[in-house]
Amino acid sequence: MSGRGGILGTLFGKKGEKNFKTLCVRPPYGTQSTLFEGRCVTCHDTPCVNACPSEIIFLDAAHTPCLDFAKGGCSFCEACAQACPKEVLNVETGTNVLPIYAKIDILACMAWHQSLCNSCLDGCDVHAIRFLGLFRPNIDVDACNGCGGCVKFCPCEAITMRAKEEA
């Protein structure tokens, strides 16, 4: 194991483990949530999984696609939608808005405990993470696009994705 995530990952468990227990985030460009259960289960070649350049799409136990933010963030590149033969993901009719946001657990965050860490900034392309001084990162829920890019960069797994209804 190397880097900050190696030692802390050993102490705190597997990367991304917290997100999988509570939240399955569907890829962007979904037209209707019911289509995932109805059409994805009959798709045999997993074209959306294979098309994702970030390699963050995986199939859950029900054979429907979910996003694994421990591997990286969604770039909204449209590759998954273009590869979908069942029209579940569709650039024309679906939405690229993910109904989630990032949340920082201040008890787990190194910066909130007076350690110089701003790793989460590396994964936030929309600049939704702002520091109050040197040590207190906060996420602007309105600016967060739900891409999950910050999750991979946090060395102590203090960032999780939450449904927007919980905001």
Phi, psi and omega in degrees: 000141182227160176076183182295325182290334182296305181292314181292326177297324177295320181286321188257000178105187183287143181299128176083001184301324182296319184293324185289333183288335187238340191217121171253110181266123179283153177299158178293170178073018175288138182271315178213139182295330180291337180292331180299313180289328184277321187254325184294329182292341179264358180277123187262334187266357183045054183297327180293322179296314182289332184279338185292114180292336178275349180056042180255356179270131176225163177262131178280186183298334179272008180065036176241147185285139174225164180256136179253096184286348176293338179270342181153187182253164177277130180265000181055042185280348179079000183298320180295319180292320180292333181273347186285113181279348185263002181062022174286317174256124185214121182296323183290316187253343181273180180242144177266014178268122176270129185280047183221168175212162179272144178227135179263128174275106186292341177283335181261340185288126180297321182296325178290349178248033173066025173258138179288103179214129173221034182302326183299332179297330181297332183260000184255095181287337182265004177058043178276348179262125180232139179263136172265097188079213180269338196241358187235088178285140176227150179252126174281104185301325180290330180273336182292125180266002176077017183292335179079009182299331182286336185299313182297327186278343181286118184288345182240017175056039181275353182251128176233161177261138181233153176290144182300334179297338182274356184296000000 
